[in-house]
Amino acid sequence: MKKIIVTLLIIGQIMMAATIEEIEVNGKKIPVIFEDDKRLPLVTMQFVFTNSGTITDATKAGLAKLSSRVMGEGTKALGSNAFAEALEARAIHISASAGKETFVIEVGCLKGEFETALKYFSDLLKDPNLTQEAVDKVKTTTIGSISSKANDYDYVASNELKSVLFEGTPLENPASGTIESVKSIQLEDVKGFIKKHLVSSKLIVVAGGDIELEKMKQQISKVVEAMPKGRASALKSYATSDKSKESVLKKETEQAYIYFGSPYNVSVNSPDYYKSRVATYILGTGGFGSRLMEEIRVKRGLAYSAYARADISKSSSFMSGYLQTKLDSMDEAKKTVKDVIAEFVKNGVTKDELKQTKKFLLGSEPLRVETMSQRLNRTFMEYYKGQEFGHSHRELELIKELKLKDLNEFIKAHTEILNMSFAIVTK
């Protein structure tokens, strides 16, 4: 059994300790990320299944999300209502969700109810409510939700940008699917998804709270033993289109919704990732004071807000941003975005911008790890990305020592972000 203790250091002070272990069940080693927190008599646990999110929706968009909602319909034995009532009577929360790369089932409860919560959790894994009635119910609510977003033009423009940047890949589709794709999903599709993805070979356990680690490991082992072993699979990575494209959708709107994106050649394990954090903060994630906000809102009054950020994951890496503007200033706003980013790449940032960004990123760090869930998520992401434990703290040290010359060399090297595509909703 492998055991690693990771001490989280925040601005030189010891805050909390995270424990990462491996339990062996049915010949498979399962990572368990744990933090002891006795401040409240609460326990939380997540089963995270890797390469099981919406990125696996190769044939039917929305299957992962819809499957997670079916898992929220309780067990076949109890049904949706009775299962929910049984949990509510003991203040137990169990939910399922699908992200881009992972599928997560979570349980939270009072310390004294954890054993009972695990029983319901295990029952759900062994006997989910895979009935035609449950699937039809979830399909109806999902289609209703998608239909209600038809006039949410931020949602429409965001999805259109994905289709432009990742055409021909699973990433081009909305996470919840389309009305047509959801209608095409059948009970057998959901059964097949759950059989393939909710398996111990893909499992990482994340847990914390007021409970003894060894006892929790024993309890978790019993749940995992009853799961199918299945087979792990490699996560695919998809390239962002490097061709500048534009898609304009005409709607009944009083505003123009401008979404833009481009390839960004930085990986999750790049040694320059910390430079990317600083650069994108200055360009567009920093709110007031960022380049885009300063030029588009403050100087030109073209929009209330304008943002740009880097989306860097194991499956893709791209830069994107958005703003809303008046219909008659749409062309000027679009040109300004291109000009600001071109200037950014050509000349980099100033000494004062770097100084202020360092001050914010270093000074606000305690706020990013003040809760147990935040700390568990950070440790999980380090493990998931294959980084050394304590990587986040070392990254702060690198940011602290970052020189203006080195940052500007990094920015000027990433000319690929100039290959911008646009998705625009206008009248």
N, C-alpha and C positions, 0 to 999 in steps of 0.2 A: 504493500500500500504506500502510495506516494503522498507526501505531505509537504506543503510549502507555506510558510508564514510570510505574509506580505505586510509590512508596516507602511501605512500611508503617511507621508510627511507633507505637511502644508505650511509653507513659509517657515520652515525650520522647526515646526512644532509637531510632536507626535499626537495624532488625532484619534485614530482607530486602527485596529488590526484586522485584516481579512485573511481567512484561511482557505487554501485551495487544496483539495484532496482528490484522490481517486478511489472509488469503491469498485470492486470487481463483482459483477453479476452475470451469470451464465457465460463466463469466459470473456466478457466485455468490460473494459475499464470505463467507468462513467465519471467524468469530472464533477466535483461538487464544490461550488463556490459559496462560502459561508461567512457570515459576520455575527458575532454574539453581541446582542444589544438588550440589556435588561432594564432599560429606563421605563418601558411599558410592558405589560404582560401580553405581548402580541407576537405572532409568528406569521411569516410570509414565505412562500415557496413558489418557484417557477420551474416548470419543465420546458426547456427551450430546445426545439428540434431544428437543427441546422439544415440549410438548403431545402427548406420546406415552405417558403413564403410565396408571394405572388410571382416571383421570378420563375417559378415552376409551371406557371399557367401558359404553357406553350400552345395548347390547342383550344382551351376554353377560358377566356379571360374572366377573372372573378371567382374561379373555382376555389382558390385558397381562402379568400375572404368568406365566401359562402359556407365553406366547410367549417370555418371557425365559428360561424353563427349557428350552424347546426349543432356543434358541440355545446353551445349555450342553451340547447333545448332539453338538457337533462338526459337521464337514462331511459332506455326502452322500457325497463321494468316499472319505473315510477311515472314516466312522462314528464313533460315540461313543468306543469303547474305543481304537482306533488313534489318533484325534486326541488324546485325553487322554494316551496313552503318548508320543506325539511331543513334546508340550509338557513333560511331566514329565522327559524325557530331557535337556532343556535348561533346566530350572528356569524355565519360562515359565508365567505364570498369565494365563488369559483367562476372564472371567466376564461375565455379563449380568444386569441387574436392572431392575425396573420400580418407580418411585416413584409418588407421586400425580400429578405433573405431567410427569415426565421418564422416559425410557428410557435406560439407560446400559450401554455395553459397555466394559469396562476391560481393559487389558493391563499386566502388570508383569513385569520381567525384569532380568537383569544387563545392564550397559552393552554388553558385547560381543555379546549375543544380540538386541539390539533390531531389527536388520534382519530376522533370522529370525522374530522375534516378529511383526513387521509383516506378513510374508508369510502366516503362519497367521491373523492378524487379518483381513487382506484376503480370504483364502480363505473365512473364516467368513461375512463379509458377502456375498460373491458366491455362495456355495454352501452355505447352512446345511442341516442335516440335516432337511429338510422331507419326512419320510416318515411313512406311517401308523404304522409301528412306533415311531418316536421320539415321535410325538404320543400314542399309546396308553400308552407307558411313562410319560411325564410326567403324563398324566391319572391313571393309577393311583396314582403316588406322591403327587400333589396331593390326590386324594380321600382317600387314607390319612392324610395330614397333617391335613386338615380334620376327618376323623372322630376323630382322636386328641385334638383340641382341644374335643370336645363336652363334656368334663368340666372344661375350663379355664374357670372361671366369670368370671375377669377378661376373658378373650377374648370370652366370650359376652356379658357386660354391655357391654363396649366397643363391640362390633358393634351391639348393640341400641340404644345411645345414638346411633350414627351414623344408624341407620334412623329414629330419632325426629327428630333435628335436620335431616336432609336428605332427608326423605321425597319420593319422586318424582324424585330426581336420581341421577346415577351415584355420588355420594358416599354414598348410603345403603347401598351394598353392601360386604361385606367385601372387602379388597384381593385376596385369593386366590379370591374367589367362594364359592359354596355347592356342596354336592355335586351338586345338580340342575343348576346353571349350568355347572359343569365338565364334567359328563357330556354336555351339549348342544354343547360346543365340538368342531368338526370340523377336519380338516386344512386345508380351504379357508379356514376362519376365521383360522387362524394364518398361512397364506400371505397372506391379504388384509391382516392387521395389519402384517406385516413389509414388504409392498410399499408400504403407505401411509405408514408411520411411519419406517422406517429409510432416510431420504433426506437428501441433502445440504442441501436447503432448510430443514431443521429442525435442522441440526447446529451444535453448539458444541464445540470441542476444548479439553480441559484436560490439560496435560502438565507434567512436571517431572522433574528429576534431573540426572545427570551426562552431559549431551549438549549439543552445540552447537545453538543455536536455528535457525540458518539451515539446517543439515543436516536437522534434524528437520522443518522446514517443507517442504523438498523431498520428504522421504519421505512425509509426511502427504498432500501434494498428490497423489501417485501413487495413494494409497489412495482418496482422495475422488473422483478422476477416474473411477474404475471404478464408483462408486455412481450409482444413479438420482438425478436431480435432484429429482423429486417436487414437492410444493407445500406451503408453510408454511400454517398455519391459526391463527386467533386462539384463544387460550385462553379458555374460558368461565368466568364467575364465578357461583357459586351462593350464594344468600342462606340464612342459617340461620333456621330457624323461630323466630318470635318468640312463638309460642303455648306456654304452659306445659303440658307433657304428662307423663304418667307411664306407663311400661310395666313391669309386674312379671312376671317369669318364675319359675315354681315348679320347683325342682330338688331333688334329694336332697343337701342341703348343710348343714353345721354352722355356716356363717357367712353373713351377708348382704353381698352385693357391691353397693355403691351407686356408680353413675356418674352424674354430673350435667353439664349443659352449657347454654349460653345464647348468643345472638348477641353479637358484640363488634364495634362499628362503628369499627374501626381498620384501615387498609389498609397494605400493605407500604411504600408511599411516603408515609404520613402524616407530617407534620412533628412529630407528637406521639408517634411510635413509641417514642422513647427513654423517654418518660414511662411508656408501657405496660410496658416492660421493668422499670422500677423498681417500678411498682405491683403487677404480678403476682408479682414476687419477694417482696414484703412479704406479699401475700395468701396465696400458696400454693406457689410454686416454691422458696422458700428453705429448705425442710426445717425442722429445729428452729429455732424463733424466728419462723417464719411465723405469721400469724394463725390459719389453719386448724389447723395442728399444735398450736399453743398451746392453743386452745380445745377441740379434739376429743380430743387425746391427753393433754396435760399436766394440764389443769384437770378434765376429765371422765372420762378413761380409757376413752373409747368405741372407740378404735382404736389400732393400733400406729403407723399413719401415715395422713396425709391430705394430698392435694396438689391444686393447681389451677394451670392454666397457660393461656396464650393461644396458640392455633394460628392464626397469621396467614400466609397465603400469597397468591399471585396469584389463586387460584381460590376461596378461602373465608376467612372470618375468624370465629372463635368462641372461647369460653372453655369449658374442660372441667376436670373433676377427678374424683377417686375416693377411696374408702376401703373398708375391710372392717370389719365390726363384728359383735357377737353378735346372734343372731336377735332376742332380746328387747329389744335397745337400738336396733333399726333405726329406729323412728320418732323417737326422741330424736336420733339421729345426723343424720338427714335434716333435722329442724327446726333443729339446731345449725348445719348448713351454711348454710341459708337465713338464719338470724339473723346469722351472722358476716359473710356477704357484704352483707346489708342494712346492718349497722352500718358496714362498710367504705365503702360508697357514701355513706352519710349523713354520716359524720364524717371520712372520709379517714384519713390516717396521722399518726403523731407525729413530732416532730423527731428523736427518738432512732432511730426506725425508719428514717427517711431517711438519717441519718448512718451507721448500720451497713450499710445496703444500698449506699450509695456506696462505703464502704470495701471491701466484698466485690467488687462489680462492677469497680471500678478496680484493686484489688489482685490479682485473679485473672486479669486480662486476658492476661498473658504465657502462662498455661497454655492459653489458647484458641488460641494461634497458635505453639505451640512446635514443631509438626511441619510438614513441607512440605505434607502432605495437608490439614491444617487451614487453612494459609494459602491454598492453591489454592482450597479450597472457599469461603473467605471472599471472595476476589476474584471467583470465579465468581458467587456469590450477589449481589454488588454489581452485576455486569454484567447478570445475569439479571433483577434487579428494576428495572433502568434507573436505578440510583443513580450519583451521581458517584463516581469512584474515590477511595478514601481515606475513604469515608463512615463506615466503622466507627470510625475514629479520631476523626472529628469528633463522632460520637455520644457517645463517651466524654467529650469535652470538655463537651458539653451536659449529660450526667449530672452531671459534676463541678460545674457551675454551677447545677444545678436548685434552685429555691427551693421551700420547703415549701408556700407559698401556691399556686404554679402547679401543683404536683403534685396538691394536694387539689382544686383547681378542675377539673382533668382527670378525677379519679376521680369526683367528684360529677356530672359531665356524662354519665357512661356508665351511666345507669340501665337501659339495655337488658340488662345482665347479670343483672338481677333477674328477668327472664323465663326462669326456669330450668325445664328439663325433666330428668326422672330416668329411668334404666334400672336396674332393681334385680333381682338374682337372689337369691331367698330360698327357704326351705323351704315 
